[in-house]
Amino acid sequence: EYFARARDWVREQGLRNVDVVSKHRVNRGGVSTLTAWLWGMTWLLNHAGVWDHYINLNDSDYPIANSHSLMRFLWLNRGTNFVNV
């Protein structure tokens, strides 16, 4: 149900650069989290055209900066990889 609401909200907002592509049962801290992330990256590589960033968000993420600040940060750090493990 959450997946459908998220997908519908993205469509209603007219967000053309956002895709809600699948739902996975994820157990926090388990291998299912990694499996879902890898599936998402694989989908992106196979289905999306040109893209600059992959940002994985889950239900506990909360924006700590507005979108302008995030865009500026990513622009200033273009060509850099960020991995949070």
C-alpha positions in Angstrom: 0.0 0.0 0.0 2.8 2.4 0.8 4.4 1.7 -2.6 1.2 2.5 -4.4 0.7 5.8 -2.5 4.3 6.9 -3.2 3.9 6.1 -6.9 0.6 7.9 -7.1 2.0 10.9 -5.2 4.9 11.2 -7.6 2.5 11.1 -10.6 0.2 13.7 -9.1 3.1 16.0 -8.5 4.2 15.7 -12.1 7.7 14.7 -11.1 9.2 13.5 -14.3 12.7 12.9 -13.0 11.5 10.6 -10.1 10.7 6.9 -10.5 9.1 4.6 -7.9 9.9 1.3 -9.5 9.4 -1.6 -7.1 8.7 -2.6 -3.6 10.8 -5.1 -1.7 10.4 -6.7 1.7 13.4 -5.4 3.5 14.5 -6.4 7.0 16.7 -3.6 8.4 20.3 -4.6 8.7 19.8 -7.7 6.6 20.9 -8.8 3.2 17.5 -7.8 1.8 18.4 -4.2 2.1 21.5 -4.7 -0.1 19.5 -6.8 -2.5 16.9 -4.0 -2.9 19.6 -1.3 -3.5 21.4 -3.4 -6.0 18.2 -4.2 -7.8 17.4 -0.4 -7.9 20.8 0.4 -9.4 20.5 -2.4 -11.9 17.1 -1.1 -13.0 18.5 2.4 -13.3 21.4 1.3 -15.5 19.1 -0.8 -17.8 16.1 1.6 -18.1 17.1 5.1 -17.4 18.8 7.3 -20.0 21.5 9.7 -18.8 21.6 10.4 -15.1 24.0 12.0 -12.7 23.1 10.7 -9.2 21.6 7.7 -7.5 20.0 8.6 -4.1 18.5 5.8 -2.2 15.8 6.9 0.3 13.9 4.7 2.7 11.0 5.3 5.1 13.2 6.7 7.8 14.9 9.3 5.7 14.0 12.9 6.4 15.2 15.8 4.3 17.7 17.9 6.4 18.3 20.4 3.6 16.0 21.9 0.9 16.3 20.7 -2.7 18.3 23.8 -3.7 21.0 23.0 -1.1 21.2 19.4 -2.2 21.5 20.3 -5.8 24.2 22.8 -5.0 26.1 20.2 -3.0 25.9 17.6 -5.7 27.0 20.2 -8.4 30.0 21.3 -6.3 31.0 17.6 -5.8 30.3 16.3 -9.3 32.5 13.5 -10.3 32.8 12.3 -6.7 31.4 9.1 -5.3 29.7 8.9 -1.9 29.1 5.7 -0.1 27.7 5.5 3.4 28.1 2.1 4.9 
